[in-house]
Amino acid sequence: MSLAQQAREAETVAFCRSALESPATVGSCFPAKAFLWFVSNRVLFKFFIFRKNYLPKLATSAKEGPMKTWVVLIIALGLQISAYASDDSVHTFRAIDPNLLDKKVPRGYGKVFVEAGRQNNIDPLILAAISAHESGAWKSHAARFRNNWMGLMAHRGPKRFATPEASIFYAAELLNRKPFIGHSTLASIAPVYCATNPANWKRAVLRWRYRLMPG
């Protein structure tokens, strides 16, 4: 293998490793999308490493080879882009059965996350995932003694709420106001919600979203 091929393979391996932390694999609520992401990764992996030696084999004739090569490549790239575009979106209400969500969150609060999401056009699972992460699975001091389930801060520390429900609705409304205006994905709100380590915050929220998915 030439030096150029070795360098290309190293870059592709790095790309595929980074893909393992993508929304579609770590945080996706939809196993089908995770599977499609994996398949598209394999196609792209083999294309960029073997170039002309892999995809043309999918063709049944020499003339059809180049066309099928580009069709398969475009589909694979489309799957990658669509996974990022949809699974990372915060400002999209996704209908979910509150009774099923209630089995994954503190009892009685499945409908609270769903209704707060509905009223503010926020993904209820994202809202619940942020809550789970920020409250230490609803066991933190702020969650237990200040009814602060969303990790919301004031100048003198965690904000105090009359009820956990109030903190959930406050956070859902806040995601549509300053300083979150213009930020519609987890990647963009992460530096606002957690300036110290936004990448880790995003990964943690996506993991919680996966765990809270009913099913």
C-alpha positions in Angstrom: 0.0 0.0 0.0 1.4 3.4 -1.0 1.9 6.3 1.5 -1.1 8.1 -0.1 -3.3 5.1 0.3 -2.2 4.7 4.0 -2.9 8.3 4.6 -6.4 8.1 3.0 -7.2 5.0 5.0 -6.1 6.7 8.3 -8.4 9.6 7.5 -11.3 7.4 6.7 -10.9 5.4 9.9 -10.8 8.6 11.9 -14.0 9.7 10.1 -15.8 6.4 10.9 -14.7 6.6 14.6 -16.2 10.1 14.8 -19.4 8.8 13.2 -19.8 6.5 16.2 -20.5 9.5 18.3 -23.0 11.0 15.9 -26.7 11.6 16.9 -27.8 8.7 14.8 -25.7 6.1 16.6 -25.3 7.4 20.2 -28.5 9.4 20.6 -30.9 8.2 18.0 -34.3 7.2 19.2 -34.9 5.3 16.0 -33.0 2.0 15.6 -33.8 2.0 11.9 -32.0 5.3 11.4 -29.0 4.0 13.4 -28.9 1.0 11.1 -29.1 3.1 7.9 -26.3 5.3 9.3 -24.2 2.2 9.9 -24.8 0.9 6.4 -24.1 4.3 4.8 -20.9 4.5 6.8 -19.7 1.2 5.5 -20.4 2.2 1.9 -18.5 5.5 2.3 -15.7 3.7 4.1 -15.1 1.3 1.3 -15.6 3.9 -1.3 -12.9 6.3 0.1 -10.5 3.4 0.8 -10.9 1.3 -2.3 -12.2 4.1 -4.7 -12.8 2.4 -8.0 -12.4 -1.2 -6.8 -15.5 -1.4 -4.7 -18.6 0.3 -5.9 -18.3 -0.5 -9.6 -18.7 -4.2 -8.6 -22.3 -3.4 -7.7 -23.0 -2.9 -11.4 -24.1 -5.6 -13.8 -22.2 -4.2 -16.7 -19.2 -1.9 -17.4 -21.5 0.8 -18.8 -23.8 0.8 -15.8 -20.9 0.9 -13.3 -20.1 4.6 -13.1 -23.8 5.6 -12.9 -24.6 3.0 -10.1 -21.4 4.1 -8.3 -22.6 7.7 -8.0 -26.2 6.7 -7.2 -25.1 4.6 -4.3 -22.6 7.2 -3.1 -25.3 10.0 -3.2 -27.7 7.8 -1.3 -25.1 7.1 1.3 -24.2 10.8 1.7 -27.9 11.6 1.9 -28.4 9.2 4.8 -25.6 10.9 6.7 -27.0 14.4 6.1 -30.6 13.4 7.0 -29.5 11.8 10.3 -27.7 15.0 11.4 -30.5 17.2 10.2 -33.4 15.5 12.0 -32.0 13.7 15.1 -30.2 16.7 16.4 -33.1 19.1 16.2 -34.5 20.5 19.4 -37.2 22.8 18.0 -39.4 20.1 16.6 -42.2 18.6 18.6 -42.3 14.8 18.1 -45.5 13.2 19.3 -44.9 10.5 21.9 -47.2 8.6 24.2 -47.0 10.3 27.6 -47.9 7.0 29.4 -45.0 5.2 27.8 -42.6 8.1 28.7 -44.0 8.0 32.2 -42.3 4.6 32.6 -38.9 6.1 32.1 -39.2 9.4 34.1 -40.5 10.0 37.6 -44.1 8.9 37.8 -46.7 11.4 36.6 -44.2 13.5 34.7 -44.4 11.9 31.3 -47.4 14.0 30.4 -45.6 17.1 31.8 -42.6 16.7 29.4 -44.9 16.0 26.5 -47.2 19.0 27.2 -44.3 21.4 27.8 -42.8 20.2 24.5 -46.1 20.6 22.7 -46.7 24.2 23.9 -43.2 25.3 23.1 -42.5 23.2 20.0 -39.7 21.3 21.7 -38.9 17.6 21.3 -40.3 16.1 24.6 -37.5 13.4 24.7 -34.8 16.1 24.4 -36.5 18.0 27.2 -36.7 14.9 29.4 -33.1 14.0 28.5 -31.8 17.5 29.5 -33.7 17.1 32.7 -32.3 13.7 33.5 -28.8 14.8 32.8 -29.0 18.2 34.6 -30.7 16.7 37.7 -28.5 13.6 38.0 -31.5 11.3 37.2 -33.7 13.6 39.3 -31.6 12.9 42.4 -29.5 16.1 42.7 -29.7 18.5 45.6 -31.3 21.2 43.4 -33.8 18.7 42.1 -34.8 17.5 45.5 -34.8 20.7 47.5 -35.3 23.4 44.9 -37.6 21.6 42.5 -35.0 22.5 39.8 -35.1 19.6 37.4 -33.5 21.4 34.5 -30.2 22.6 35.9 -31.2 26.3 35.6 -28.9 28.8 37.4 -29.4 32.2 38.9 -26.6 34.6 40.1 -26.4 32.9 43.5 -26.7 29.3 42.4 -29.5 27.0 41.2 -32.9 28.6 40.7 -35.7 27.6 43.0 -39.1 26.6 41.7 -42.4 26.0 43.4 -42.7 22.6 41.7 -40.7 20.4 39.4 -43.4 21.0 36.7 -42.7 24.7 36.9 -39.0 24.2 36.2 -39.8 22.0 33.2 -42.2 24.6 31.6 -39.8 27.4 32.4 -36.9 25.6 30.6 -39.1 24.7 27.6 -40.1 28.4 27.3 -36.5 29.6 27.8 -35.3 27.5 24.8 -37.3 29.8 22.6 -35.9 33.0 24.2 -32.6 34.6 24.8 -29.9 33.4 25.0 -31.2 30.4 22.9 -32.7 32.3 20.1 -31.2 31.1 16.8 -30.1 27.8 18.3 -32.1 24.9 17.0 -29.9 21.9 17.5 -28.2 20.3 20.5 -24.8 21.2 19.1 -25.7 24.9 19.0 -27.5 25.1 22.4 -24.8 23.0 24.2 -22.3 25.9 24.6 -25.1 28.1 26.0 -26.4 25.4 28.4 -23.0 24.2 29.4 -20.2 26.6 28.5 -17.5 24.6 30.3 -17.8 21.3 28.4 -20.5 21.5 25.6 -19.3 18.4 23.7 -19.6 16.2 26.8 -23.0 17.8 27.7 -24.4 17.0 24.2 -23.2 13.4 24.3 -24.7 12.9 27.8 -28.1 14.4 26.7 -28.1 12.2 23.6 -27.4 9.1 25.7 -30.3 10.0 28.0 -32.5 10.5 25.1 -31.8 7.0 23.9 -32.4 5.6 27.3 -35.7 7.4 27.7 -37.1 6.3 24.4 -40.2 4.2 25.1 -40.0 0.7 24.0 
